[in-house]
Amino acid sequence: MVWHMRGLKVYALVGKSGTGKSFRARLLAEKLKIDALIDDGLLIKDQKIIAGKSAKKEAAYLAAVKTALFTDPNHRAQVKKALESSKIKRVLLLGTSDRMIQKICEILQLPKPTKIIQIEDIATADEINTAIHYRKHHGKHVIPVPAIEVKKNYPKIMADSLKIMLRSGFGMFKRSKLYEKTVVRPEFSNRGVINISEAALSQMIMHCVAEHSPGFKIHKLVVRQDGTGYSMNLHLDVPFGRELAASIHDLHTYIIEKLEQYTGIIVDELNITVNKIIDK
């Protein structure tokens, strides 16, 4: 309610990991007259880090995901306080999926995005593929602040810096702005990547079902990773006499909350199908 009264507008840029979101964020913010960015755990305003900690500094991949989602209370409180005190009117959230954007809004108590922009809307397929190739083979990321600003906060993760000239207007009204962006190598990329197998997630889902709804039987379970998140299809045999709508809805919420709480993954989709009704 406080955010709505202040008139804060939220925008979002969504794209899979490595597609060039951070690289294009500052240019998009300039175009939409956005005051600040929230990118991988950092609150950035006027090309300066004003609050937060970088997910790219985390030594483990899952810890990086949790940092990007502000799961630490102190981290979350610091960013919320800075948002309240800095008179920000428009903020751009960067995320790997609509679900991730939704979670960040919920955690930071922000209003729903006024507009969600997909990376494909502002970058060509060739540009996206080039960014993915660079991430895959060089393990480097971009933070949209000058090199000196990142070095001040995180000297160990510095890798390189680049400068971009943004031009707008025509003739004598033409204006130019120079933005510096920092290329960093996250600490977790130096030590390999930690993944959660689909089998391990399946076991966790089975445990959630047994814990929350002991009478339910799993008929079929399919877990798929789509690059930045996971989609799951769960088919259940349900005992006769249970109130289906409420029971399934509660179980659906329980599974997603537990998976995201204990693993830090993003659940893009969980579909639950009642296969058949069975005797108690």
Secondary structure, 3 states (H helix, E strand, C coil): CHHHHHCCEEEEEECCCCCCHHHHHHHHHHHHCCCEEEECCEEEECCEEEEECCHHHCCCHHHHHHHHCCCCHHHHHHHHHHHHHCCCCEEEEEECCHHHHHHHHHHHCCCCCCEEEEHHHHCCHHHHHHHHHHHHHHCCEEECCCHHHHHHHCHHHEEEEEEEEEEECCHHHCEEEEEEEEEECCHHHHHCCCCCCHHHHHHHHHHHHHHHCCCCEEEEEEEEECCCCEEEEEEEEEECCCCHHHHHHHHHHHHHHHHHHHHCCCEEEEEEEEEEEECC
